[in-house]
Amino acid sequence: MSGITYVQGDATAPQGKGVEVIAHVCNDLGGWGKGFVLALSRRWPEPETAYRRWHRDRAGNDFGLGAVQFVQVGMYLWVANMVGQRGMRRGSKGAPVRYEAIDAALGAVAVRAGELGASVHMPRIGCGLAGGTWDQVEPLIERRLISAGLPVTVYDHD
């Protein structure tokens, strides 16, 4: 049985009180223009601006699969840009999702959310454009976030 709370709604409008981290998956190509990131950009310009800068300056930073960038968008609200997808298209190597990268990124989210005393909110990460399956992502969330005692809410859009 999962300790994840599932709700209908918009992951860019987290339910609850206190400090909140919205976690989502980005690609490793610097592309930001389809899927959940569009909803983020409609609410706040900072996550996209920060992600594009992070990718552009990647020769001098930690940008890459498994890395996470935390962007504060409100007094008690953060967005975690998690690099968990190789490229953007399905090809001979299958779907772009990289479960090991999502796992590593969730580990970093667990540490930061713990430091902030935050709950974690997300869409079904890795299961949209990245082409992953929830059966493989959910156990990663349980292992990295739930086992660390963090409240996690997953949003299924109306």
N, C-alpha and C positions, 0 to 999 in steps of 0.2 A: 504494500500500500504506500502510495506517494504522500509526502508531506507538502506537496505543491498544491496551492490553491488555484483552481481554474475558474475564470470568470469570462462572461461576455463583455466586451468593451474595447476601449482604445488604450493601448499600452503607453501612448504618449500623455495620457491623463491618469496617472497611477491612483489607485484607490487606497485610502489609508492616511495615516498621519505620521509625522516624523520625517527623518531623512530617507530619501528614496533614490535608488540607482536604477535607471532604465538600461538594460543590457540588450545589445543586438549584434548581429554578425555583419561584418564588412568583408569585401574582397581584398586581395593583395595587389590589385592593379591600380588603385587610386580612383576607381570609378564609383560615383555616387549619383544615382539617377533613376533607380527603379526599386520597387518594393517598399519595405518599411522605412527606408531612409527618406523617402519623399514625405511621409507623415511627420518625421522628425523635423525636416527642413521647413515644413509649413508652420511649425510651432516656434522653432528657434534656429537662427542662422549659425550659431556657434559650433555645433557638432560637425557640420559639413565643412566649415571653414577650417576648423582644427584638423580634421581628418585629411583634407586636401594638403594642408601645410605639412602635416606629419609625413604623408607619402612623398611629397615633393622633396623634403629634406631628409629622406630615408638613409642616405649615405652616412649621415651623422647622428642617427638615432636608432631606436629599437624596433622600428616598423618592420613587420613581417608576420608570418603565420604564428598564431598563438599570443601575439602581443595585444595589449589593451591600452587605450588612451581614455582617460577620464576627463570629461568636460563638464564644468559646472554651468548649469543653465538657470538656476534659481537658488535662493538662499539655502533650501533644503533638498535640492534636486540636482542629480548628476546624470549624465549619459555616458555609458561605457561603450566605446567603439571597439569591438573585439574583431580582430582579423582571424576569420575562421573559414575562409573560402579561397581556394586557388583559382584565380581567373573568374570568368563570368558565364561561360557557356559549357554545356555538356559536350563531350567529345569522346575520343577513343579511350580516355582515362576515366570515363564516367562523370558523375555529377561533381560540381565544383566544391561541395562541402568537404571539409577536412575535420573529422571528429577529434583527432588528436590535438588539433589547434584550438578547437572549441573547448576541449577539456582543459588545456593549459590556460586559456583565457579565463575560463570560469574559476580556476584556481586563484588567479590574480584578482578577479572580482570579489571572491570570498574574502580575501585579505583586506581589500580596501573597504568593502561594505562592513566588515567587522570593525575596522578602525573608526568608521563613521557612525557605527550603530545604526546602519541602514537596512531597510528591506529592499529586496531586488524584484524588479518588474520587467516583463519581457513578452514579446510575441512568441510564437513557436519558432525559436531561433534555429537557423540552419535548415528549415523545412520548406521555405518558399523558393526563391530564385536559386539558392544554393543546392537544392535538390536532395536534401537529407530526409531521413525519416524520424518521426518522433520516438519510435521504439528505440532508436539508438541515442537520441539526444537526452531524453528524460533521465536515464540512469546517470548521465554525466552531471546533470543538475542536482540530482539527489546526492551523488557522491561528493561533489565539490561545495554545494551551497547548503542543502538541507542538513547534511551531516555536520556542518559547521554551526548549525543552530540558527541559520538565517531564514527569515520569512521570505518565501518566494511566491509571486503571483504571476500566472501565465494568462495572457489575454487572447481570446479568440474574438476577432473583430466581428461586429454585428453584420 
